[in-house]
Amino acid sequence: MHDYKRYKAHLNELEQQLAGAYHRQLVLITGSPAWCYEILNSLIDENNTLVVSKQCAIKNSYWPTRTHQILGQEFAHAVYDGFSGFHPDKLAALAGTVKAGGILFLLLPELDDLGSWQDPALSTVQSHGQSIDYSIFNQRFATIIKPLPAFHFSEKNGCISNNASYVMHNKIDYEPQQNCIEQIVKVANGRANRPLLINADRGRGKSAALGLAAAKLTDKKVIICSTQFKATHSSFKHLAQELSLQYNAEHKQLANLHYVAPDALLNTLPECDLLLVDEAAAIPVPLLLQMLAHYPRIVFASTLVGYEGNGRGYTIRFSNYIKAHYKASKVVTLDEPLRFAKHDPLEQHIRSLLALDAQYQETNSNKSQIPKHSEVTQQQLVTDEALLCQVVALLALAHYQSSVNDLRQLLDAPSQRIFISKIDKQLVGVCLIAIEGGLSEELTEQVINGERRPQGHLMAQTLAQLSFNSDFLTHLSARVVRIAIDPSSHNCGLGKALLSYSESQVKEQCTWFGASFGATAQLLKFWQSLGFNAVKLGYQRDKSTAEHATLVVKSLNAPQQSLQSLIKQFQYELFYSLLSHFKSLEWQLVSTLLRSFNDEVIASDTLRLFTQQLSSNRFTISPTLWRLISQNPVIITRIAANQQQLLIQTVLQHHTDEQLIKNFNLSGKKQLEQQFKNTTNILAKQLSS
């Protein structure tokens, strides 16, 4: 029988220390679910405590389906019930809601049992037909948390205190935030085209600074833009406090500050004196560039260690673009925490436990050296924390959208194989591959008929449904989930070398090898150079990249004919869709897709008709040109880039005369007609040579 009064006394002492230090702390409660719930109910105050749990055994329990439902709120204390499923993104987001002086209670089984515990969240990382008996992610979590300076209440071992000593009477340094506010005001009042980038970790007062700056610009119309309206509440709240106004969390306008969603902003382009873009890393970069082009006074604010899926790739790549194209731009980084004092224990614990502060060290190695490729297991990664952190950091660096859950996926997904490249013992490349397929004939038939969508077989399902060929589901295939290369080693052939090595390692096991990614002409050329062919292009643009997802595949152990019909089918679909879904598809990407298709012999009557119509107008010859290009797509690559663009946008995508005149900076329809005629004559010469 445990003495709960003793636990309560420890907690009261901790709360006093935290209040004086302006810090927050983690309290771990481990044991059976019943014991953990009982002790927790005896410790927590129902008021102003957020309890994230599926269990009604805890007072006021609540289980958010999405992480953003937790963000933007503040509580005196918070509880995360690990027995409801250990989801890293929810834990990290919950930690961000705890106010200074508060405690995050974490409920789990005893740490020695954590690896073998059947965590309900494991179902999110396992593919259909597989099971996980042991969680390497949970094993690492137990190892990392044991020595951390925090309270641990254990059913088995009683009260274990590694509690740190606290510096009392900490002060919050508001000077960096004040400097940031001044920089925002300068953007509004200064010269045009001097964008400001604000980067900050959570709790640094970034969103508050936007609202406080708006309060100093009451004579200006200010628009604040963010993917989630809820994320702007802090800005509106601080504006209201500064101007002594009533604040209503439902209203999207207050005084001079107006909220507009990103899509609505770019569709209507409302006028304003200053545009504030909060959580910019969550907005597709092409959309940010459109905002940048239209609004001469703009501020981009982003979270560096984010919980809503922000990759460090945004911070580096977008910052580099701004610096290269706007010499007078500025970057402000807010390091000083404002919601709590420096060296906050809870923040440090969460970062260590979830590898959120993993930083990739770019190599200075000789690029001419031959890299060493190898496969590493998940167990090898968990026993080499330094390598694990480098892998996590490099993957995050290479992708705009990364998630706190990526670490769990990396360590626990049973269908995953991990390949790495090193130069001088330094990590320079990572390739994650998921093994798919191997399903039963019965399930395969249900998938092809659209009745089932088994988890974790994305490429295999897509290929089977496109082709109605069950082999794609019954045989094994390898899908590249992510590939990341050291930024300083780009364009050195490392990516090709790592992919070739990975292919050689999965070749005996798998029949097909493929990948899905946001299609750009440059990226598609890379995959084509390795023998991959595009077989599908998504109709909708991806929310994170504003690109169409493409699926590329190559045969490893199957006759090439198994893919040829798919490639031909995609060719027909693409030509049809260029007139509808893909009417605005970038012409460079269209050209790259066309060069991968097999040519047919051009029918003699088509060629003769094309030659006879050379002197005709654009509208007469265009149908014949369409037949010519659809029969022999590669012919379009024989002419210059601007001529390819003209034929693609005129004949294949049916752009309006107004669009074409604008695209080519022409004086009018007469010049457009002449340019089109010149292009068809050049094409005719190429065909006759």
C-alpha positions in Angstrom: 0.0 0.0 0.0 1.5 3.3 -1.1 1.3 6.4 1.0 -0.1 9.0 -1.4 0.4 11.8 1.2 4.2 11.3 0.8 3.9 11.7 -3.0 1.7 14.8 -2.5 4.3 16.3 -0.2 7.1 15.7 -2.8 4.8 17.3 -5.4 4.1 20.4 -3.2 7.8 20.9 -2.7 8.5 20.6 -6.4 5.7 23.1 -7.3 7.2 25.7 -4.9 10.6 25.2 -6.5 9.2 25.5 -10.0 7.2 28.7 -9.1 10.4 30.4 -7.8 12.5 29.3 -10.8 9.8 30.0 -13.4 10.4 26.5 -14.7 8.4 23.5 -15.7 9.1 19.8 -14.9 8.3 16.2 -15.9 6.8 13.8 -13.4 6.8 10.2 -14.5 4.3 7.8 -13.0 4.9 4.1 -13.8 3.1 0.9 -12.9 -0.2 -0.8 -13.7 -2.9 1.4 -15.3 -5.1 1.1 -12.3 -2.4 2.2 -9.9 -1.2 5.0 -12.1 -4.8 6.4 -12.5 -5.4 6.1 -8.8 -2.3 8.0 -7.7 -2.8 10.6 -10.5 -6.3 11.4 -9.3 -5.0 11.9 -5.8 -2.3 14.4 -7.0 -3.9 16.6 -9.7 -6.2 19.5 -9.4 -9.1 19.3 -11.9 -9.0 23.0 -12.5 -6.8 24.2 -15.4 -5.2 20.7 -16.0 -5.4 19.3 -19.5 -5.7 15.5 -19.4 -4.9 13.7 -22.7 -6.3 10.2 -22.3 -8.9 7.8 -23.7 -9.7 6.5 -20.2 -12.7 7.8 -18.2 -10.8 6.6 -15.1 -9.0 9.9 -15.1 -11.0 13.1 -14.3 -11.8 15.4 -17.3 -10.0 13.1 -19.8 -9.9 14.2 -23.5 -8.3 12.5 -26.5 -7.5 14.9 -29.5 -7.6 13.2 -32.9 -5.1 15.8 -34.3 -2.1 17.5 -32.8 -3.2 21.0 -33.7 -6.2 20.7 -31.4 -3.8 20.9 -28.5 -1.6 23.8 -29.7 -2.2 27.4 -28.9 -3.5 26.8 -25.4 -2.0 27.1 -21.9 -2.6 25.1 -18.7 -1.2 25.1 -15.2 -0.5 21.3 -15.5 -1.0 18.6 -18.1 -1.3 14.8 -18.1 -0.4 12.4 -20.9 -1.7 8.9 -20.5 0.7 6.6 -22.3 -1.6 3.6 -21.8 -3.9 5.2 -24.4 -1.1 4.9 -26.9 2.3 6.6 -26.9 2.2 9.1 -29.7 5.3 11.4 -29.7 3.6 14.3 -31.5 0.8 14.5 -28.9 3.3 14.3 -26.0 5.5 17.1 -27.5 2.5 19.3 -28.3 1.1 18.8 -24.8 4.4 19.8 -23.2 4.2 23.1 -25.1 0.9 24.0 -23.4 2.3 23.8 -19.8 2.8 27.2 -18.2 5.8 28.2 -16.0 5.6 26.6 -12.6 3.6 23.7 -14.1 4.1 19.9 -14.3 3.6 17.4 -17.1 2.6 14.1 -15.7 3.5 11.1 -17.9 1.8 7.7 -17.2 3.6 4.6 -18.5 4.2 0.9 -17.6 7.4 0.3 -15.5 10.4 1.4 -17.5 12.0 -2.1 -17.5 8.9 -3.4 -19.3 8.5 -0.6 -21.7 10.2 -2.2 -24.7 8.0 -5.4 -24.6 4.8 -3.6 -23.6 2.1 -3.8 -26.3 1.8 -0.1 -26.9 -1.6 0.6 -28.6 0.2 3.2 -30.8 2.4 0.5 -32.5 -0.5 -0.1 -34.9 0.2 3.2 -36.5 3.7 2.1 -37.7 3.1 -1.5 -38.7 2.0 -2.6 -42.2 -0.9 -5.0 -42.7 0.2 -8.6 -42.1 2.9 -7.7 -39.7 3.1 -7.5 -35.9 5.6 -5.8 -33.5 6.6 -7.8 -30.4 9.1 -5.3 -29.2 9.3 -1.5 -29.5 12.8 -0.1 -30.0 11.5 3.4 -29.7 10.1 2.6 -26.2 13.4 0.9 -25.3 15.3 4.0 -26.2 12.8 6.2 -24.3 13.2 4.2 -21.1 17.0 4.4 -21.4 17.0 8.1 -21.9 14.5 9.0 -19.3 16.0 7.0 -16.4 18.9 9.3 -15.6 17.0 12.6 -16.4 16.7 15.0 -13.4 12.9 14.5 -12.8 10.6 12.9 -10.2 9.6 9.3 -10.9 6.7 7.7 -8.9 6.9 4.0 -9.4 4.4 1.3 -8.2 7.3 -1.1 -8.0 10.1 1.1 -6.6 8.3 4.0 -4.8 9.5 7.5 -5.2 12.7 8.0 -7.2 14.0 11.6 -7.2 16.6 12.7 -9.7 15.2 16.2 -9.2 17.5 19.0 -10.2 18.3 22.0 -8.0 16.6 25.2 -9.3 18.0 28.7 -9.5 15.3 30.8 -7.7 14.0 34.2 -8.9 14.8 33.7 -12.6 14.1 36.7 -14.7 12.6 36.7 -18.2 14.5 38.6 -20.7 12.1 40.5 -23.0 14.8 42.5 -24.9 15.1 40.1 -27.8 11.3 40.2 -28.3 11.3 44.0 -28.2 14.1 44.1 -30.8 12.0 41.8 -33.0 9.0 44.0 -32.7 11.1 47.0 -33.7 12.3 45.1 -36.8 8.7 44.3 -37.8 7.7 47.9 -37.4 10.7 48.9 -39.6 9.4 46.6 -42.4 6.0 48.3 -42.3 7.5 51.9 -42.3 10.7 51.4 -44.3 11.5 50.8 -47.9 9.7 48.1 -49.9 11.1 44.6 -50.7 13.0 44.1 -47.4 11.4 40.9 -46.1 12.0 39.8 -42.5 12.3 36.2 -41.4 11.7 35.4 -37.7 12.8 31.9 -36.5 12.1 30.7 -33.0 11.6 27.7 -30.9 8.3 27.3 -29.0 7.6 29.6 -26.1 9.9 32.4 -27.5 7.1 35.0 -28.0 7.1 34.9 -31.8 3.4 35.1 -32.3 3.0 37.6 -29.5 5.6 39.8 -31.2 3.4 39.9 -34.3 0.4 41.1 -32.3 2.4 43.6 -30.3 3.9 45.0 -33.5 0.5 45.4 -35.1 -0.5 47.4 -31.9 2.3 49.9 -32.8 0.9 50.2 -36.4 -2.7 51.3 -35.8 -2.5 53.6 -38.8 -1.7 50.6 -41.1 -3.8 47.8 -42.4 -2.1 44.5 -41.3 -3.0 41.0 -42.6 -2.0 38.0 -40.6 -1.9 34.7 -42.5 -1.5 31.1 -41.2 -2.8 27.7 -42.2 -4.6 27.4 -38.8 -6.7 30.4 -37.5 -6.2 29.0 -34.0 -2.4 29.6 -34.4 -3.0 33.4 -34.6 -4.9 33.7 -31.3 -1.8 34.7 -29.4 -1.2 37.6 -31.9 -4.8 38.8 -31.5 -4.8 38.4 -27.7 -1.6 40.5 -27.3 -3.0 43.1 -29.7 -6.2 43.4 -27.6 -4.2 43.7 -24.4 -1.9 46.4 -25.8 -4.9 48.4 -27.1 -7.2 47.6 -24.1 -9.8 46.1 -26.4 -12.2 43.2 -25.9 -10.9 40.0 -27.4 -13.2 37.4 -28.9 -11.4 34.2 -30.1 -14.0 33.6 -32.8 -13.5 36.9 -34.6 -11.0 37.1 -37.4 -10.6 40.9 -37.3 -9.6 43.1 -34.5 -8.7 46.8 -34.9 -6.2 47.0 -37.8 -5.4 43.2 -37.8 -7.2 40.9 -40.2 -6.8 37.1 -40.5 -6.8 35.6 -44.1 -6.1 32.0 -44.9 -3.3 31.3 -47.4 -5.5 30.1 -50.2 -8.0 33.0 -49.8 -5.1 35.5 -49.7 -3.6 34.3 -53.0 -7.0 34.0 -54.7 -8.2 37.5 -53.8 -4.9 39.4 -53.1 -6.4 41.9 -50.7 -4.5 45.1 -50.2 -2.6 45.7 -47.0 0.3 47.8 -45.7 2.0 44.8 -44.0 1.6 41.0 -44.4 2.5 38.8 -41.4 2.8 35.1 -42.3 2.9 33.0 -39.1 4.0 29.3 -39.1 5.3 29.9 -42.6 7.1 26.5 -42.6 3.6 24.8 -42.7 2.8 26.7 -46.0 4.0 25.3 -49.3 7.1 27.2 -50.4 5.7 28.0 -53.9 2.8 29.8 -52.1 5.2 31.8 -49.9 7.1 32.9 -53.1 3.8 34.1 -54.6 3.1 36.1 -51.4 6.7 37.5 -51.6 6.2 38.5 -55.2 2.9 40.4 -54.6 3.4 42.0 -51.1 6.3 44.4 -50.9 6.3 44.5 -47.0 6.2 41.0 -45.6 7.3 39.1 -42.4 7.6 35.3 -42.3 7.6 33.7 -38.8 8.3 30.1 -38.2 8.9 27.5 -35.4 12.3 25.8 -35.6 11.5 22.8 -33.5 7.8 22.4 -34.4 5.1 19.9 -33.4 2.8 20.4 -36.4 5.2 18.9 -39.0 7.8 21.6 -39.8 11.0 20.4 -41.4 14.3 22.2 -40.9 14.6 22.1 -44.7 12.2 25.1 -44.8 14.4 27.2 -42.5 17.6 26.6 -44.5 16.3 26.5 -48.1 13.8 29.4 -47.8 16.2 31.5 -45.8 18.8 31.0 -48.5 16.4 32.0 -51.2 15.4 35.2 -49.4 19.1 36.1 -48.8 20.0 35.5 -52.4 17.1 37.5 -54.0 16.6 40.2 -51.4 19.9 41.6 -50.3 18.3 44.0 -47.8 16.4 41.2 -46.0 16.9 40.3 -42.4 16.7 37.2 -40.3 15.9 37.4 -36.6 16.2 34.3 -34.3 14.5 34.4 -31.0 16.4 32.2 -28.5 15.2 33.6 -25.2 12.2 31.8 -23.8 9.3 34.0 -22.5 6.7 31.5 -21.3 9.3 30.1 -18.9 12.8 30.8 -17.8 16.0 29.6 -19.5 17.2 26.0 -19.2 13.6 24.8 -18.6 13.8 21.1 -17.5 10.6 20.0 -19.3 11.7 21.5 -22.6 15.1 19.9 -22.3 13.6 16.5 -21.4 11.2 16.5 -24.3 13.9 17.4 -26.8 16.3 14.7 -25.5 13.5 12.0 -25.4 12.3 12.7 -28.9 15.6 13.8 -30.5 14.0 17.2 -31.4 17.3 19.1 -31.1 19.3 16.7 -33.3 21.6 18.8 -35.4 23.3 17.5 -38.6 27.0 18.2 -38.8 27.9 18.8 -42.5 31.0 17.0 -43.6 34.2 18.7 -44.7 35.4 15.4 -46.2 37.0 15.2 -49.6 34.1 14.8 -52.0 36.3 12.8 -54.4 36.5 10.0 -51.9 34.4 6.9 -52.5 31.6 6.7 -49.9 31.1 3.5 -48.0 27.5 2.2 -48.1 26.0 -0.2 -45.6 22.7 -1.3 -44.1 21.9 -0.6 -40.5 19.3 -2.2 -38.3 17.0 -0.4 -36.0 18.7 -2.1 -33.1 22.1 -0.8 -34.2 20.7 2.7 -34.4 19.3 2.6 -30.8 22.7 1.4 -29.5 24.5 4.3 -31.3 22.8 7.5 -30.1 25.2 9.7 -32.0 24.5 8.0 -35.4 20.7 7.9 -34.6 20.7 11.7 -34.1 22.7 12.3 -37.3 20.2 10.1 -39.2 17.2 11.9 -37.7 18.8 15.4 -38.3 19.7 14.6 -42.0 16.3 13.3 -42.8 14.6 16.4 -41.2 17.1 18.7 -43.0 16.2 17.2 -46.4 12.4 17.5 -46.1 10.1 20.5 -45.7 7.6 18.4 -43.8 8.8 16.2 -41.0 7.0 15.0 -37.9 7.8 14.3 -34.3 6.4 10.8 -35.0 9.2 10.2 -37.6 11.5 8.9 -34.8 9.0 6.2 -33.8 8.5 5.2 -37.5 12.3 5.0 -38.0 12.9 2.8 -35.0 9.7 0.6 -34.9 8.4 0.1 -38.5 9.0 -3.6 -39.1 8.7 -3.3 -42.9 11.6 -0.8 -43.1 15.2 -1.2 -44.3 17.7 1.5 -43.6 20.8 2.2 -45.9 23.4 4.8 -45.2 26.5 6.3 -46.8 29.6 7.5 -44.9 32.8 9.3 -45.9 35.6 9.3 -43.4 33.2 7.7 -40.9 30.8 10.8 -41.3 27.2 10.2 -42.3 26.6 11.7 -45.8 23.4 9.9 -46.9 20.4 8.0 -45.7 17.8 6.0 -47.6 14.7 4.5 -46.0 13.0 1.7 -47.9 9.6 0.1 -47.1 9.0 -3.5 -48.2 5.5 -3.9 -49.5 3.3 -6.7 -50.9 3.3 -10.4 -50.1 -0.5 -10.3 -49.5 -2.9 -13.2 -49.9 -4.9 -13.8 -53.1 -8.2 -13.2 -51.3 -7.1 -9.8 -49.9 -5.5 -8.9 -53.2 -8.8 -9.3 -55.0 -10.5 -7.1 -52.5 -7.9 -4.4 -52.9 -8.1 -4.4 -56.7 -11.9 -4.1 -56.4 -11.5 -1.1 -54.1 -13.0 -2.9 -51.1 -9.9 -2.9 -48.8 -6.9 -0.6 -48.3 -4.5 -2.5 -46.1 -2.1 -0.2 -44.2 1.5 0.2 -45.4 1.3 -1.1 -49.0 0.9 2.2 -50.8 2.9 1.5 -54.0 1.8 -2.1 -54.3 -1.9 -1.1 -54.0 -1.6 1.7 -56.5 0.2 -0.5 -59.1 -2.4 -3.3 -58.7 -5.3 -1.0 -59.0 -3.9 0.8 -62.0 -3.1 -2.5 -63.8 -5.6 -4.9 -62.3 -2.6 -7.2 -62.0 -2.5 -9.2 -58.7 1.2 -9.8 -59.0 1.9 -6.3 -57.7 0.3 -7.3 -54.4 1.3 -10.9 -54.0 4.9 -10.3 -54.9 7.2 -8.1 -52.8 8.2 -4.6 -53.9 10.6 -2.0 -52.4 9.5 1.7 -52.0 11.9 4.5 -51.3 10.2 6.4 -48.4 12.9 9.0 -48.0 16.4 9.7 -49.3 18.5 12.4 -47.8 22.1 13.6 -48.8 24.4 15.9 -47.0 23.7 19.4 -48.5 27.4 20.1 -49.1 27.6 16.8 -51.1 24.8 17.5 -53.5 25.5 17.0 -57.3 28.4 14.7 -56.5 26.6 11.5 -57.5 26.1 10.4 -53.9 22.3 10.0 -54.2 22.6 7.8 -57.3 25.3 5.7 -55.6 23.2 5.2 -52.5 20.1 4.3 -54.4 22.1 1.9 -56.6 23.5 0.2 -53.5 20.0 0.0 -51.9 18.7 -1.5 -55.1 21.4 -4.2 -55.1 20.5 -5.1 -51.5 16.7 -5.5 -52.1 17.0 -7.1 -55.6 16.9 -10.7 -54.4 13.9 -10.0 -52.1 11.8 -7.8 -54.3 10.3 -7.8 -57.8 9.8 -4.0 -58.2 11.5 -0.9 -57.0 9.8 2.5 -56.8 9.3 5.8 -55.1 6.7 8.5 -54.8 7.6 12.2 -54.5 6.5 15.8 -55.4 7.3 16.0 -59.1 9.6 18.6 -60.5 11.4 18.4 -63.8 14.8 18.2 -62.1 13.8 15.5 -59.6 12.1 13.4 -62.3 15.2 13.5 -64.5 17.2 12.2 -61.5 15.0 9.2 -61.2 14.7 8.6 -65.0 18.6 8.5 -65.1 18.4 5.5 -62.8 16.0 3.6 -65.0 12.7 4.5 -63.3 9.6 5.3 -65.2 6.6 7.5 -64.1 3.3 5.5 -64.1 1.1 7.9 -62.2 0.7 11.7 -61.5 -1.7 12.8 -58.8 -4.4 15.2 -59.8 -4.2 17.3 -56.6 -1.2 19.4 -55.6 0.4 18.3 -52.3 -0.4 20.7 -49.5 3.2 20.8 -48.2 5.0 21.2 -51.5 2.3 22.5 -53.9 3.6 19.8 -56.3 1.8 16.8 -57.9 2.8 13.5 -56.4 4.3 11.1 -59.0 4.9 7.4 -58.7 8.0 6.0 -60.5 8.9 2.4 -60.7 11.4 -0.1 -62.3 11.4 -3.8 -62.7 14.0 -5.8 -60.7 13.0 -9.5 -61.2 10.0 -9.3 -63.5 9.8 -9.1 -67.3 9.8 -5.4 -68.5 6.4 -6.1 -70.2 4.8 -6.0 -66.8 5.4 -2.3 -66.6 5.2 -1.4 -70.3 1.4 -1.5 -70.3 1.3 0.7 -67.2 3.6 3.2 -68.8 1.5 3.3 -72.0 -1.6 3.7 -70.0 -0.1 6.6 -68.2 0.9 8.2 -71.5 -2.7 8.2 -72.7 -4.0 9.5 -69.4 -1.4 12.3 -69.3 -2.3 13.5 -72.8 -6.0 13.6 -71.9 -5.4 15.3 -68.5 -3.2 18.0 -70.0 -6.4 19.5 -71.3 -8.1 19.4 -67.8 -6.4 18.5 -64.5 -2.9 19.3 -65.7 -3.7 22.4 -67.7 -1.5 24.5 -65.5 1.3 21.8 -65.0 4.7 23.3 -65.5 5.8 22.9 -69.1 9.3 21.7 -68.0 7.8 18.8 -66.1 5.5 18.0 -69.1 8.6 17.9 -71.3 10.5 15.6 -68.9 7.5 13.2 -68.7 7.2 13.1 -72.5 10.8 12.1 -73.0 10.3 8.9 -71.0 7.5 7.5 -73.3 8.2 5.0 -76.0 7.8 6.3 -79.6 5.4 4.8 -82.1 6.1 5.0 -85.8 4.4 8.2 -87.0 1.7 7.3 -89.4 2.6 8.4 -92.9 -0.8 10.2 -93.4 -0.3 12.2 -90.2 3.2 13.3 -91.3 2.0 14.2 -94.8 -0.9 16.2 -93.4 1.4 18.0 -91.0 3.7 19.0 -93.9 0.8 20.2 -96.0 -0.6 22.3 -93.2 2.7 24.1 -92.4 1.4 27.3 -94.1 -2.0 27.1 -92.4 -3.0 29.0 -89.2 -2.4 27.7 -85.7 -6.0 26.4 -85.2 -5.9 24.3 -88.4 -2.5 22.6 -87.7 -2.9 22.1 -84.0 -5.0 18.9 -84.1 -2.4 17.3 -86.4 0.4 18.5 -84.2 -1.4 16.9 -81.2 -1.6 13.5 -83.1 2.0 13.8 -84.1 3.3 14.5 -80.5 1.0 11.9 -78.9 2.4 9.2 -81.3 6.0 10.3 -80.9 6.4 12.3 -77.7 10.2 12.5 -77.8 10.1 14.6 -81.0 9.3 17.6 -78.8 12.7 17.3 -77.1 14.5 18.0 -80.4 13.6 21.7 -80.4 14.8 24.5 -78.1 13.3 25.0 -74.6 11.2 28.1 -75.5 9.8 26.3 -78.6 8.9 23.2 -76.4 7.1 25.5 -74.0 5.1 27.1 -76.8 4.0 23.8 -78.3 3.2 22.3 -74.9 1.1 25.2 -73.7 -0.5 25.8 -77.1 -1.2 22.3 -78.5 -1.2 20.1 -75.4 -2.6 22.4 -72.7 -4.7 24.8 -74.7 -3.7 28.0 -72.9 -5.6 31.1 -74.0 -4.0 33.6 -76.3 -3.9 36.1 -73.4 -1.9 33.6 -71.2 0.5 32.8 -74.1 1.1 36.5 -74.9 1.9 37.1 -71.2 4.0 34.0 -70.8 6.2 34.9 -73.8 6.1 38.6 -73.3 4.7 39.2 -76.8 3.2 42.3 -78.3 0.0 40.6 -79.4 -1.7 37.8 -81.3 0.1 38.6 -84.6 3.5 38.0 -83.0 2.2 34.9 -81.3 1.0 33.5 -84.6 4.4 34.2 -86.2 6.3 32.6 -83.3 4.1 29.5 -83.5 4.7 29.2 -87.3 8.4 29.5 -86.8 8.3 26.7 -84.2 6.3 24.3 -86.4 8.7 24.9 -89.3 11.7 24.1 -87.1 9.9 20.9 -85.9 9.3 19.9 -89.6 13.0 20.3 -90.4 13.9 18.1 -87.4 11.4 15.4 -88.6 12.7 15.4 -92.1 16.4 15.2 -91.1 
